[in-house]
Structures are given as structure tokens and as C-alpha cells.
Amino acid sequence: MKEEIIINAENRPIGRLATEIAKYLQGKHRPDYQPNIDLPIYVLVENIDKAKFTGKKLANEVFIKHTGYLGHRKEILWKTLWEKDKLEFIKRVVKNMLPKNKLQKRRLLRIKII
């Protein structure tokens, strides 16, 4: 019953790509969608190297993470994370578009790059 959806990222802005991935991970494309049910839908992203960034986002935007301790705010530029690990980059962008609940972590594990 596993469903695999292949998305081509060639010449697509990262934000539009992330919203489509989030929609499929939640199962909103199906007629039997229910927000509390986690369906086994895998999203496979191809040609991620050819995705595009609009404006100067790649050079200026920053991912922020706070450990909870004073002064332990971690920042990483989009450009460095994009060059280092594209899958982690996509997961961080999609994470902000998914609902903040117990299903979020399981849904993010079902993103793959081919």
C-alpha cells in the first residue's frame, strides 16, 4: 500500500517545491484525506541540483536553531547547507510547512532524493 510520488525539481523555485512536497506528505492530494492519519506516502525528488533560488535568498537567508541554553543560538547560511547536504536543506524547508504535531517527524523521514 506504499505510495511513491516522484517530483522533478528542475527549474522550480525551492519554496514552490517545498509546498508541493508538504502537500503530498500530508496526503492532501487524496480524496480520503484525514488530518490525523499518517499515510505511507514517499516523496522522491529528482534533479534537485537544478532547482533554482529567486532573488538573493541563497546568499542572505539563514536557518536558526536554539539549543535552549543562553547564548547557544546556532545559525547556518542557506548556501553552506545547500552545498553540504541537499536532503537536509529540503527537510528543513519542508518542516516549517508541515503541521507542528507528532506526525511531523515521521513524515519528514519519507523524503528521498534520487
Secondary structure as GFF3:
##gff-version 3
##sequence-region A 1 114
A	DSSP	beta_strand	3	8	.	.	.	ID=ss1
A	DSSP	alpha_helix	14	26	.	.	.	ID=ss2
A	DSSP	beta_strand	41	46	.	.	.	ID=ss3
A	DSSP	three_ten_helix	48	50	.	.	.	ID=ss4
A	DSSP	alpha_helix	57	60	.	.	.	ID=ss5
A	DSSP	beta_strand	62	66	.	.	.	ID=ss6
A	DSSP	beta_strand	73	77	.	.	.	ID=ss7
A	DSSP	alpha_helix	78	84	.	.	.	ID=ss8
A	DSSP	alpha_helix	86	95	.	.	.	ID=ss9
A	DSSP	alpha_helix	104	108	.	.	.	ID=ss10
A	DSSP	beta_strand	111	113	.	.	.	ID=ss11
###
